[in-house]
């Protein structure tokens, strides 16, 4: 224990020398650069123009969230190519994301760059993550372990908090709708001297569609940024969610009276320092604390699971010449999980520590050829050392608005605490799950960037996947997924925006201890998915948004190669907002909002045995001051 604490202290002390403000220092690069186009920060862990990114990236902006009136992050992600969002029932139920055919544990989820996947399961449940306090969501598809380590086998989803700026302002909103649903929200943001702030608070209550289906969610988020000196920026980000869900009584499925409560806290403290024009570095401390309490008054297996994840990350970016950026970083991370069983005893109490060095070199040759190579080496207390490389390239032809791109990367998922130490169903000798991912893509803009067409072919090969042999997890499974992502974005003018996407996916398990034969389809992965989003603002005070989602049939949740399939379904949502008042004064804006989900009233189950929520509506008013 003393050695572990000493290492943490040493890391902090070693970083202190670099934080002395430099006279005449430069502004941080993110603030210095006056970008004329969209900038992403997740793909390369540095600010990068979206047009130069060499992997498949989707950005969901705050405007997209507002137009769609998306209440949860999972709702906003449904239209992203190659993502399959699975909610096991009504609002507040367990929600998983499968990306490019990988398992839900193969998707790395970040909040402001902080890993939030559970140390005990390796998963992240999107059920209770609302869009309150969210400025944008960046989705980077393909292996990302070269920069982020474990869990980044197929995709990284980075949820980025709102930043305050400009004159102080605020807003309030209230909605009500189907199933006795009520939602209240208040926000505040602005700039006071060197301090920029953004604060959000919201509450959601719903009685649900079924008996014993109640749900409530309270979320608070805050972001503070301060320029201490011209060369030093400090930032603090925190988010807290308390959610309670009564598990509905579906005949033949669940025991009456079961419920689940979650308290999730994420917090980070960061400092960005730019001593010279060619060197900047960032140091970040973070904490994620999660408490999930499952109750079953009729007996069963109630439990209380608590997890914490602490991390420190120090990244340096060196630009000796303008066209070359070398990033070097060190990260230490400690995940802890404990579980109290129905008898009141701790049957799980485990800690895993990971030390990692990562490096990446990015060349931008005449802003036409972008070459990136990176590697990360993890030293994990559970399984030892693992190296994860990634290489990518993009070739830009500005004269024709064309971009060709290719990438290859390797990802891994470390065995979770449950895999290694859960009593009666664990294996301390497990190896990491591994993947190799390859993609080729092309993007083309025409008509003065009013039309954007994207096409990507991808393939993933997984090995040493963890499956249960009886009650014990073992590394046995191999799988292959491949497919095509196609996107079309139209901005013809006249207030009209159209975004369409299509994903074709082949997902095959090539061995399983439970399967009767090899080469069976992986469960919950649809072969065909397409989406269509249309936004129309005929006048400055009116906005109409509609989203259509088609999900093809997929195999049932079984390891066998035969059995029933989950039928296809269509989900159609629409949202309308109308500005009733807009003026100078204390109340600057008053607007009415309304949305309808599942307009067609389709009866379907994203997860077998858990009926989805039927047609529902939500209407309300908002005011800005």
N, C-alpha and C positions, 0 to 999 in steps of 0.2 A: 504493500500500500504506500509506504514511504517513497519507494522508487517511482511509482506512478505519479504521485503528486510532485516529485522533484522534476520529472520530465515536463509536466505542465508549467511549472514555475520557470524552468529554464527557457522554454519557448517564449514565454512572455518577456523575460528579461533580455533575451537576445534581440527582441524586436524593438526595445525601447530606444536604442541609439539612433534608429532611423526616423524617429518621430519629432526630432527637434526641428521646428519650422526654419526653412532656409530663406534668408533675405533675398528678395527678388525672385522667389520661386515661381514656377509656372502653375496655372490652374490645372485641376485634374482633367485628364483627357476627355472624359465624358462631358465636362462642362466647357472645355476649350473648343471642342469641335462643333462647328456650326453646320450640322448635317442638313442637307437638302432633301434627304430621303429617309425612309424608315431605318432605324438602327436596332439591331438585336444584340443581346449580351450573353445568351446562353450557349450558342453554337460553338464559340471558341473561347469563352470566359473572358472576352474583351469586347468592347463596342465594335461592331462590324456592320457595314452597310448591307441591308438585306439582299441587294442585287449582287453582292460579291460572296455570299455564303455558298459553300460548296457541298452542302447537304440539304436534304428536304426539310423545310421549316414552314410552320404555320403560325401566324401571329393573330391573336384575338385581342382587339383593342377595346378600350373603355367605351368607345362609340358603338362597337359591335354589341357589347353587353347591354348598353342602354337601349339600343334599337330593338333587340330581341326581348328585352325585359327579362333576361335570364336571372333566376333566383339563385341557382347553384352553379358551381364551376362545372360539374358533370354535365349539366344541361347545355352549357356553352360548348363543351368538347364533342358533342354528338356529331357535329358536322365536319370534324377534322378527318382528312383522309387516313385510312388504315387504322383508325381507332374504333374499337368496339366497346361501347359503354353498356354494362350489364348491371341493372338495379334489381335486386331480389325482392320485388314487391312495390309498395307505395312509397311516398315521400318519406325520407328518413331511414329507409332500409339500406342494408349493405350494398355498396356500389363499387364495382371493380371495373378496371379498364384493361383490355387486351390490345396490344399494339403490334401490328405486323405479324399476327399469329402467335406471338409469344405468350407466356403465362402472365397473369396479372402481377405477379411478383417480379416480372422482368421490366416493369416500367418504374423509372426513378422519378419521384415527385419532390420538387423543391418549393419552398416558400421564401422568396427573396434570397435564393441561392442556398438555403438551408435544407438539408435532407430531412424529410419527415416520414419516410417509410418506417414501419414499426420494427424495433430490434427483435421482438419476439416472433413475429410472423414473416417479416420481410415485405409485407403488403402495405398499401395505403388505402384506407376506406374513404371514398369521396362523399359518403352519405351526408356529412354534416358541414362540408366546406361550401359556404355561400359566397356570392360575388361581392359582398359588402367589403369595402376597403381595397378592392382589387382594381388596379390600373390597366393591366394587360396580362395576357397569358402567352408564353412562348412554348411551342411544341417542336422539339428537334427530334426527328425520327432517325433511327439507326443506332448502332452501338456507341455508347458514350463513356465507357469505363476508363478510357485514356485520360479523361479530364475529371470525372466525377467518381470513379471507383465502382463499388458494388452496386448491383441492381440496375445498372444502365445497360442492359442487354439489347433492348429494342427501341426505347424512346425515353427522352427526358421531358418532363412537363414542369415548367418554372412559372409559378404564380407570383406576380410582382405587385407590390403594394403601391397605393396611390402616394404621390408626392405633392406637398403643398407648394403653392407659388402665388404671387400677385397679392392683391388686396384681400383681407379677411372676408370670407363668405361662408354661408351655411345653407343647409336644406333640411326639410322634413318631408316625410312621405308616409301615407297610410293606405293600406289595401285590404280588401276583404273579398271572399269568394267561396267557391264550392267546398263542401265538407267542413263548413264552419272554419274556414281558413282566414287568419288575420295576420297582417304583417305591418310592422312599424319600423321606421328607419330615420335616423338623424345623422347629419354629417357636418363637419366643419373643416375648413382648410384656408391656408393663407401664408403670408410672409410678414414677419415682424423683425425688423433689423436683419441680423445675419441668420435668424432662425426661420426655417420653413416647417410647417406642420400640416398634418392631415389626420383627422379623427373620424371614425365611423362607429356607429352602434346600431344594432338591429335586433328585432325579435320576431320570430315566426311561430305561429300556433296553428295546428290543424287537428280535427277530430278523425280524419282519415276515412277511407272508403268502407272499411270493414269494421266489425265489432272488435273492440280492444285494439284500435289502430291509431291511438292518439300520438301526436308528435309535437315537440317544441324545441326551439333552437334560439339561443341567445349568443350573439357574436359581437365582439368589440375589437377594433383594430386601430393602431396608432403608428404613425411614421413621423420621425423628427430628423431634419437635416440641418447642419450648421456649418458655415464656412468660418472656421476659427482664424485662419490666416489665408492669404492668397494661394498658398500651396497645400493647405491641410483642410480636409472636410471630415466631419464626424456625422454618423447616422445611427439612429436607433429605430428598430422596427419590432413591434410586438403584436400578437394576435391571440385572442382567447375565445374559445367556443365551449359552451355548455349545451348539451343536447340530451333529450330523453325520448325514447321510443318504446311504446307498448307494441309488442310483436303481435300482429293480428291473428285472429282465430280463423284459419282457413281449414275447412273440413278435411280431416285425415292428414293434416300436415304438421301443425304445431300444437304443443300443449297449451291450454288456456292459461293466461296470467303471466306469461314470460315478458320480460322487459329488459331494456339495456340503456345505460347511461354512459355518456362520454364527456370528459373534461380534457380538452386539448389546448395546450399553451405552447406557442412558439415565440422566441425572442432572439434578437441578434444585436450586437454592438459592433460597428465597423468604423474604420479610419482609413481614408485614402490620402496618400501623401505623394506629391510630385516635386522632388527636390530639384530636378533638372528637366530640360526639354526632352531628354531621351530616356528618362527613367521615372517610372511611377510604381508604387507598390500599395497593396491593401492588406490590412490585417483585420480579421473578423472572428469574434467569439459568438457562439450560438448555443442555445438550449432548447430542447423540445421535450415537453413532459406530457404524457398521455395516461389517463386513468379510465379504463373501461370496466364497468360493473354490470355483470349479467345476473339477473334474478329469475328464479323459477320457484314460485311458492308451492308448487305441487311436488317438490322433490327435485329429481333430475340432477344437474351438475352446475349449480350456481358458482360464480367465480368473480374475483376482482383482480384484474391485471393492470399493473402499473409499469410503465416504461419511461426511461429518460435517455436522452442522447445529448451529450456535450461534445462540442467540437471547437477547434481552433484552426484557422486557415490563414496562411501568409503567402501571398502571390506577388511576384515581381514581374514587371513588363519592361523590356529593354528594347529601345529603338535606336541602335547605333547609326543606322541609315534609315531614311524615311520609308523604304519599301520592305523592310524586314522587322518583324516583331517577334522577339524571343520571350516566352513566358515560362517562368520557373516558380514552383510552389512547393510548400510543405504543409501537410495536414495531419492532425492527430484527432481521433474521434473515439469516443467511448460510449457504448450502448449497454444499458442495463435493463433487465426485465425481471419482474417478480410476480407471482400469482398466489393469491390466497384462495384455498378451496372451500367447499361447503362446510367443512369441519372447523374452519377458522385457522388452519395451519398453512404456512408457506410451503407449497410443494414445488416451487420454482424460484430460484434466486441466482441469476447468472449475469456475468459481465464479460463483454468482448471489447477488446481495444484494437484499434487499427492505426498504424503509422504509414504515411504515404508520401512519396516524392513524385511530382509530375512535371513534365516539361513539354512545351510545344513551340515549334518554329513556323512562322507564317511569312511567306514571301508573296509580295504583290508586284509583279513585274509589269511595269508600265500600266498598271490597273487593268490589264487584260488577262494575264495568267496568274491565278491564285493557287499557290501550293502550300499545303499544310501537313505537317507531320508531328505526331505527339506520342508520348508513352507515359504510363503511370505505373509505379511499382508500389504495391501494397504489402505491408508486413502485418499479418493478422494473427492475433493470439489464438484463434481457433484452428486455423489450417496452415499457417505459414506464409510463404511469399508467393505473390502472383504478379505477373507483368501483363499490361494491356496496351497494345499499340493501336494507332489509327493513322490513316493516310487519306488525304482528299485533295482534289484538284478541281478548279473551275476555269473555264476559258470563256472570256467575254468578247462579244463582237458588238461594240456600241453602234456601229453604222447600221446594223440590221436589228438591233434590240434582242440579240440572241445570247444565250448562255448554255454551255455544255458543262456537265459536272459528273464527277465519279468519286466514290469513296469506298474504303475498306476499313473495317474496324473489328476489334475483338472485345467482347464484353464478358462480365462474370457476375455471378450472384453468390455471395458468401452464405454458407448455411446459417439459418437464423437460430436464435436461442432456443426456440421450440424444437427445431430440427435436432439440435445438439443435446438438449438437457431436459426436455419435458418428460416427466416420469411415465414410464410404461410405453412411450412411443417416440423414442429418440435414438440417435446413433452418434456418439462422439467422434467417430472416424470418417464422417462425411467429407467429401471434397467439394469445392465450389462448382456450381453449374457454370457452363461456359457456352459462348456463342461466337460465331464468325459471321459478319454481315457484309454484304456487297451490294452496292447500288450504282445505277447509271441513270442520269436524268438530263432533261433539256427544258429550258424555259424560253418562251418567245413572247415579246411584246410587239404590238402593232397599233396602228391608228393613234399615234402620239400617246402611247402607254394606256390607252383606254381599254385595250384588250390584252389579257395575259393568259397564255396557255402553258400548262406545265404537265410533264409526263415523266414518271419515274418507274423503273423496274428495280425490284429488290429481291434479295434472297438471304435467308438466315439459316444457319446450320447450328443446332444445339446438341450438346453432349453432356453426359454426366448429370442429366436432369434427375432431380430427387423425386422418387415415387415410393409408395409404401409396399413393402413385401410382408404381408400379414400386418403386424402392428409396428414394424420397424421401418423407418425411411432408409433407402439405399440409393446409391448413384447407379442407375441402370438405363434410364431412358435416353433415346436419341430422337431428334425430330428435325424436320426440314419445313420451312415455310418460304414461299415465294409469291410474288404477285406484281400487280401494276397499279399505280396511283395516277389518276388523271384529274386535272383541275382546269376550270375555265372561269375567269373573272372578267366581268364587263362593267365599264363605267361610261355608258354612251352619253351621259348628260341628262338634262331635263329631270334631275332628281331621282334617277333610276340607277340602282346598283344590283348586279346579279353575280352570285357565286355558286358554281356547280362543281361537284366532285364525284368521282366514281372509283371504287377500289375492287379489284379482283384478287382473291386470295386463295392459294392452295396451302393447306396446312396438314402435314402427314406425320404421324408418330411412327418411327421406324423400329421401335422395340418397346416392349413393356412387360413387366412381370405379371400384369393382370390381363393382358390382351390374349385373345385366342389366335390372333394372327398379326403379322406386321402390317405396316402401311395402312393403318386405319386413320380416319379423319380425327383431328383434335376437336374436343367439344367446345361449344359456344363460339366457334369461329365461323361466321358466315362467308360463303364464297363470293357473294355479290352484295355490295353496299353502295348506295348512291344518295346524294343529298342535293337539295336545291334551296338556296336562300335568295329571296328577292326583297329588296328594300326600295320603297317609293315614297318620295317626299314631294307631292305635287305643289305644295305651298310651304313657306318657311315655318308655318305653325302646325303643320300636319305631317305625321310620319306613319307609314304603314309597312309592317314587316311580316313576312311569312316564311316558314321553314318547313320543307318536306323531306322526310327521311324514309328510305326504303331499306329494310334489312332482310336479306334472303334467309332461306332455311339453313339450319345448322344442326349438328348432331346433338343428341341428349347428353347430359352429364354422365358419361359412363366410359370406362376404359375399354369396353369391348367394341369390336369392329362391326357389330350388328345391333339393331335396336331402333326405336322410334326417333324421329327428327322433330325439332322444334320448328313449327311452321314460320313462314315469312310473315312480315307485318309492315304496315305503313303508318307512320306517325306524322300528322300535319298540325302545325301550330301557327298561330297568327297573333300579332300584337299591334296595337294602335295607340298613338299618343297625340294629343291635341293641346296646344298652348292656348289657354283661355285669357291670359293676361301677361303682358310684357311691357315693363315701364321702368323708369328711374325711380328710386326711392328705397324704402326698407324692404318691401316685398317686391322683388324684381321680376319674379315670374311665377305664374300659377298654371299648372298643367293637369290634364286628366289622362289617365292611362287605363288600358285594358288589354288583356290577353286571354286567349283560349288555347288550351293544350288538348291534343288528340281530338281534333274537330270531327273526324270521321267516327269516333267512338269505337275504334278497333279494339277487340278483346284479344290480348296476347300476353305472353309470358316471356320476359327476357331471360329469366332463369326458370327452368321447369319446376312447377309446383308453387310458384309465387306470382299470382295474377298482377299485372301492371295496373296503375291507376287509370280509371276511365276518363271520359271527357270532363274537363274542369275549366273554370274561369277564375280570373282575378282582376278586379277593377279598383281604382283608387285615385287619389289626388296627391300632388306634390307641390311644394312651394320652395322657392329659392330666395334668399335674402343676403 
